[in-house]
């Protein structure tokens, strides 16, 4: 499962995104970070252009 799927399901805290980023950095995959995390284009843009907190707020709107 991706970070986004696990976060929205309430399985992990938002701060776990750092662990997923580290895993991606060490994986050698050709997959983009956003795809690895399960983020949509809009979510990736908010994260890059605004902040971690803005991404968290966006994801929280869809949290179960």
NUKE-635811 format. One record per atom (N, C-alpha, C): x, z, y; atom name; chain. Coordinates in steps of 0.02 Angstrom, whole numbers, plus 50000, padded with zeros to 5 digits. Example, Ala and Ser with C-alpha at 12.3 -4.5 7.8 and 13.67 -1.06 7.14 Angstrom:
2
PT  c1  c3  c2  a  c
PT  50660  50390  49716  N  A
PT  50615  50390  49775  CA  A
PT  50660  50390  49835  C  A
PT  50642  50354  49888  N  A
PT  50684  50357  49947  CA  A
PT  50645  50394  50002  C  A
//
This chain:
64
PT  c1  c3  c2  a  c
PT  50042  50000  49941  N  A
PT  50000  50000  50000  CA  A
PT  50044  50000  50063  C  A
PT  50019  49969  50114  N  A
PT  50056  49967  50177  CA  A
PT  50047  50033  50215  C  A
PT  50089  50041  50265  N  A
PT  50082  50099  50309  CA  A
PT  50011  50103  50337  C  A
PT  49986  50047  50363  N  A
PT  49920  50046  50395  CA  A
PT  49866  50066  50345  C  A
PT  49868  50039  50286  N  A
PT  49817  50056  50235  CA  A
PT  49819  50130  50219  C  A
PT  49878  50157  50209  N  A
PT  49884  50228  50191  CA  A
PT  49864  50273  50249  C  A
PT  49883  50253  50311  N  A
PT  49865  50293  50370  CA  A
PT  49790  50293  50380  C  A
PT  49759  50235  50377  N  A
PT  49686  50231  50388  CA  A
PT  49648  50268  50334  C  A
PT  49676  50272  50274  N  A
PT  49644  50309  50219  CA  A
PT  49655  50384  50225  C  A
PT  49695  50405  50274  N  A
PT  49708  50476  50284  CA  A
PT  49759  50505  50236  C  A
PT  49798  50462  50203  N  A
PT  49847  50486  50154  CA  A
PT  49912  50509  50186  C  A
PT  49927  50483  50246  N  A
PT  49990  50500  50280  CA  A
PT  49976  50511  50354  C  A
PT  50022  50545  50387  N  A
PT  50019  50555  50459  CA  A
PT  50050  50494  50493  C  A
PT  50033  50484  50556  N  A
PT  50060  50426  50593  CA  A
PT  50136  50427  50594  C  A
PT  50166  50485  50599  N  A
PT  50239  50491  50604  CA  A
PT  50275  50461  50543  C  A
PT  50239  50451  50489  N  A
PT  50269  50421  50429  CA  A
PT  50289  50348  50441  C  A
PT  50267  50320  50498  N  A
PT  50287  50251  50514  CA  A
PT  50363  50245  50516  C  A
PT  50397  50298  50537  N  A
PT  50470  50297  50539  CA  A
PT  50500  50288  50470  C  A
PT  50471  50319  50420  N  A
PT  50495  50312  50351  CA  A
PT  50485  50240  50326  C  A
PT  50429  50210  50344  N  A
PT  50415  50141  50325  CA  A
PT  50464  50093  50359  C  A
PT  50479  50107  50423  N  A
PT  50527  50065  50459  CA  A
PT  50596  50070  50426  C  A
PT  50616  50130  50407  N  A
PT  50680  50139  50373  CA  A
PT  50681  50103  50306  C  A
PT  50625  50108  50269  N  A
PT  50621  50072  50205  CA  A
PT  50628  49997  50216  C  A
PT  50594  49970  50267  N  A
PT  50599  49899  50282  CA  A
PT  50670  49879  50301  C  A
PT  50703  49921  50342  N  A
PT  50772  49907  50363  CA  A
PT  50819  49903  50303  C  A
PT  50805  49942  50252  N  A
PT  50849  49946  50193  CA  A
PT  50827  49899  50137  C  A
PT  50772  49863  50146  N  A
PT  50744  49823  50091  CA  A
PT  50775  49754  50084  C  A
PT  50799  49725  50139  N  A
PT  50826  49658  50136  CA  A
PT  50772  49604  50129  C  A
PT  50710  49622  50139  N  A
PT  50655  49575  50134  CA  A
PT  50654  49527  50193  C  A
PT  50628  49467  50181  N  A
PT  50620  49418  50235  CA  A
PT  50555  49430  50273  C  A
PT  50513  49474  50247  N  A
PT  50449  49490  50277  CA  A
PT  50460  49523  50345  C  A
PT  50418  49506  50393  N  A
PT  50424  49538  50459  CA  A
PT  50405  49612  50454  C  A
PT  50429  49650  50501  N  A
PT  50413  49722  50502  CA  A
PT  50338  49732  50509  C  A
PT  50307  49694  50554  N  A
PT  50234  49702  50564  CA  A
PT  50196  49688  50500  C  A
PT  50214  49635  50464  N  A
PT  50181  49620  50400  CA  A
PT  50193  49675  50349  C  A
PT  50255  49700  50346  N  A
PT  50274  49753  50300  CA  A
PT  50231  49815  50313  C  A
PT  50219  49829  50378  N  A
PT  50179  49888  50397  CA  A
PT  50104  49875  50389  C  A
PT  50085  49811  50384  N  A
PT  50014  49794  50378  CA  A
PT  49979  49786  50444  C  A
PT  50017  49776  50498  N  A
PT  49988  49771  50565  CA  A
PT  49964  49700  50580  C  A
PT  49909  49696  50616  N  A
PT  49884  49632  50640  CA  A
PT  49926  49611  50701  C  A
PT  49917  49550  50724  N  A
PT  49952  49527  50784  CA  A
PT  49936  49569  50844  C  A
PT  49872  49587  50852  N  A
PT  49852  49629  50909  CA  A
PT  49885  49697  50905  C  A
PT  49885  49726  50846  N  A
PT  49916  49793  50837  CA  A
PT  49991  49790  50851  C  A
PT  50023  49737  50827  N  A
PT  50095  49730  50840  CA  A
PT  50108  49724  50915  C  A
PT  50068  49684  50950  N  A
PT  50076  49676  51022  CA  A
PT  50068  49742  51059  C  A
PT  50017  49780  51042  N  A
PT  50006  49845  51074  CA  A
PT  50066  49890  51062  C  A
PT  50091  49890  51001  N  A
PT  50147  49933  50983  CA  A
PT  50209  49914  51023  C  A
PT  50224  49849  51027  N  A
PT  50284  49825  51062  CA  A
PT  50277  49832  51138  C  A
PT  50220  49812  51164  N  A
PT  50212  49809  51236  CA  A
PT  50194  49876  51267  C  A
PT  50164  49921  51228  N  A
PT  50143  49985  51256  CA  A
PT  50183  50043  51227  C  A
PT  50163  50066  51167  N  A
PT  50199  50124  51139  CA  A
PT  50173  50141  51069  C  A
PT  50208  50186  51036  N  A
PT  50185  50212  50972  CA  A
PT  50116  50244  50981  C  A
PT  50109  50282  51035  N  A
PT  50046  50317  51047  CA  A
PT  49988  50268  51055  C  A
PT  50000  50213  51089  N  A
PT  49947  50162  51097  CA  A
PT  49928  50132  51030  C  A
PT  49977  50120  50987  N  A
PT  49962  50095  50920  CA  A
PT  49922  50146  50881  C  A
PT  49942  50209  50885  N  A
PT  49906  50263  50849  CA  A
PT  49833  50264  50872  C  A
PT  49822  50261  50937  N  A
PT  49754  50263  50963  CA  A
PT  49713  50203  50939  C  A
PT  49744  50145  50937  N  A
PT  49710  50085  50912  CA  A
PT  49691  50093  50838  C  A
PT  49738  50117  50799  N  A
PT  49725  50126  50727  CA  A
PT  49673  50181  50716  C  A
PT  49675  50233  50757  N  A
PT  49628  50289  50749  CA  A
PT  49556  50266  50758  C  A
PT  49545  50214  50796  N  A
PT  49477  50188  50805  CA  A
PT  49447  50162  50739  C  A
PT  49491  50144  50692  N  A
PT  49469  50117  50628  CA  A
PT  49479  50164  50570  C  A
PT  49500  50226  50585  N  A
PT  49515  50274  50532  CA  A
PT  49452  50298  50498  C  A
PT  49456  50307  50433  N  A
PT  49399  50328  50393  CA  A
PT  49384  50402  50403  C  A
//
